[in-house]
């Protein structure tokens, strides 16, 4: 099976064309994404035809589970589709069907190896049942529309979490110390698999640098720590803007690079960043 490896801000993916393919994509993701016995990636992207949009997309995590949304994966898929004739060569705007809904994208800069793409990431969801998170509202603070400052005690460390869905669940923790000092490899899996998250959760730690600059790290559900996460960057920006810590546009510094999120407080979040083709090859199937 032919594949292409792409990355955005260090968040890397194996992409295959899925039309007519009958294999188990979850099992393929586990095998292909393995860093030692496979190609190596944070996830598997499947490019599909769509009756509702220009193209369709499914994404699978390294543990074989399917994710609802992925901002960096979305831009990588758009990069591939634009480079390989899935949309008209003159097209700069296109639509993508995902599990989380139809997303819109704009190619801001098209290059042979690297393209800069802005994509819509949907409207944030703050309803606890829809995130989903099972919490008593009285234990946290209902700040405007967002349940925030929820106390979660882990490893003798109390985290004050803010909950946002970007089509997938996120728990955001703001701290004043540099994010490199946070024990993410220890705390990340404890948050991801905590009983209050029935579908597990993506966990972000962030530090406000100023009102338009934030540094962050992310523990991705079903993957572990990654160099970047597009939906996580949006969740952090939305939480920061809602809490009054930041104003749009917000530049988010992740270990793998810079992403920019824009949100007017009510409509869809727009996320911009580069997507790069790394290499192509053939995956041998048994």
N, C-alpha and C positions, 0 to 999 in steps of 0.2 A: 504494500500500500504506500503510495506516495504521500509525503508530508512536507510541511514547511515549518521551520522554527522561527518565531517572532518574539519580540520583547518590547515592553513599554515601561520605562523607568525601572528596568531590571526585573519586572514581573514578566516571566517568560512562559510561552505556550507552544504546544505542538498543535498544528492546524491540519485537519484533513477535510477533503470534500466528501460529504456524507450522502449525497444522492445515490440511491441504489445499494448502499452498504447495509448489510443485515447483521453485522457483528454486535456484540454487547459493548457499547461505548464506555460503560463504567469499568469493565474489565480491561478494555484497551487503555483507558486512562491510567489505571494502576500500573500496567506494564510499561507503557510508553513514557510515562512521566518519571519513572524511577531514575534517580541520579546516577546509579552505578550499573544497573542491568538493563536500562532502557535509553531513550534519547535524552531524558532529563528535562523537566519543566514543572511549573506550578499548576498547570492544568491542560486539559485537552479541549480544543475548540473544534466544533463541527459546523462547517458551512453547509447550509441547506437551502433548497428553493423555498419560496414563500408565496402564498396566494394573497397575503395581506400587505406585504412590503416588498422592497426590491430584493432583499435576501433574508434568510433566516439564520439563526444561531442557537446552538446549544453548547453548554460548557460543563465539563466534568472535573471535579477536584482530584487530587492525587490519590485519595482514598476510595475513588470510584463513585462518590456521591455527586449528584447533579446540583449545580448552583443556579439560583434564579437570576442573578445579575453579576456582571463583572465589567467595570469601566475600562480597565486596561485591555482585557480580552476583546471587548467590543471594538476598540480602536485598532487592535491588531487584525481582527477579522476584516474590518473596513479597509485597512491597508492592503491586505491580500486580495480582496474582492476588486478593488480599484485597479490593482496592478495586473490582474489576471483575467480581465474581460467579463467579469460578472455584472458590471454596470458599464454604461456608455463611457468611452474615454473622455468625453467632454463634461461628464457629470461631476459636479462638486458637492451636490447635496443628495442624500439618499436616506432610505428608511430601512430599519432592521427589525425583524420580528424576534422577540425573545420571550422567555417564560414570563418575565415581569411586565411585558407589554411591548408596544411599538416604540422604538427609539429612533430619533432623527440625528443625522450627522452631517458635518460640513468639513470638506477637505480644505484646510487653510493654506497648506503648502504641500505640494506633491513632489517627492523625490524618488530616485531609483532605489536607494537603500532606506531612507528615512522620510516619513511624511508627518506633518503636524495636523492633527484632527481634533475637532471639537464635536462632542456628542451630547445629546440630551440623556439624562440619567433618571428621568421620572420625577414625580413630586414626592417629597419626603412624607413618611407616614409616622405619626406619633401615638396612635392608638395602641395601648399595651397588648390588646388581644390580637391585633393585626401584625405586630412586629415579628413574632409573638414573644411576650415575656409575662410570666405569671408572678405578679407582685401585688402587694397591697398598696394602693395609692397613698394611704396615710403614712407609709414609711418613708416616702420620698417627698420632694417638693414639686408641686405642679406649677412649673414656671411657664406662664402664658399657655402655650399649647403642648409643651414637652414635659414629660415626666423626667425630672432631673434630680441629682444629688441623692440617688438611691444608695443606701449603705449596704455593701456586700463585704463580709469578713472572710478573708482567705489567708492562710498561713500567718496568722497574727497581724495581717495588714488589712486595714479597712479601705476599700475603694468606694468613692462616691461616683456612681455611674449615671450616665445620661443615655437614654434609649432613643434610637432612630432606626427606621427601616428605609432603605433605598431600593426596595424590591427584595432585599435580603436583610436579615437582622444585624444590628450593630449596637455595641455598648461602648461608649466613649468615656475615657477617664482623662481629666486634665490635671497636670501637676506643674509645679514651679521649677523642679529640677530638670536638667537636660534629660531627654528621653533615653539616651544611651545608658543612663544609670539605672533604669528600671529592669528588674529581673524577669523579662518577658518570657523566657523559655520555661520558667517555673510557674509563673502566675497565669500565663496565656492559656494553657490547657485546662486549668482549673476554672477559669471564667467560661471558656468555650463550652465545657461540659457540665456547667452548674445546673442544678435541678430546676432553677427558675426559667431556663431557656429550653422549651420543649423541642425546638428544632436546632438547638445549639446556637452559637452566636459568633460573629466576628468581633474581635476586641481590639480597640485602638487606644493607645496612650499618646497624649499630645501636650505640647507646651506652647503657650502664646508668646511669640517673640515681640510682635506689635500687632496693631489692629488689622493688618493685611498680610501678616506672615506667621505661619505656624510650622513647627517641626513635629513629626509624628513617626510612630512605628505601629505595625499592625500584626496581630496574630489572626490568620485567616482560618475560618471554620473548614475542617476537612483537609487542610494543607499544612498549617504551622506558620512560623514567621516567614514573611515574604519581603522582598525589597520594596514593594509598592503594592497598593490596592486602590483601584479607582473608586469603587463604591465606598470604601473606607475613608478615602480623602473627602468625598462628598459628605459623608456622615459627620466627620470632624468639622468641616466648614459650616454645615447646617447647625450643629450644636453650638459652635462658637458664636455664630451670628444670632441665634435665638437667645443665647444667654447674655448677649451684649458685649462679648469679648472681641468681636471682629466685625468688619464690614466688608461687603462684596466689592470687587473680586478678592478672593483669598488665595495666596500662593502657599502651597503646602510642600514642605521639604521632607522627602522620604529618603531612606538609605540609598535607593536606586535612582533618584532623580527628583525633578520638580513637576508638580501638576498644578493647574489653576482651576479653581471652582468659582462659579458665579451663581448667585441665588438672590432673587428679589424678595424673598420672605414668604412667597405663596405659590409661585408656579414651579416649573421643572428646574432642576439643577443642571447647569451646563458645565461640562468638564473638558479641559483642553490639555493636550500633551502630545509628545512624539510617539510614533510607532515605527519599529525598525525590523526589517527582514534580516535574519541572521544566517540561515542556510536552509537548503532543501535536500531531501534524500528519499530513501525507500525503507519502510519498516517491514521486516520479514515476519509474516504471519504463519503460525503452525497450521 
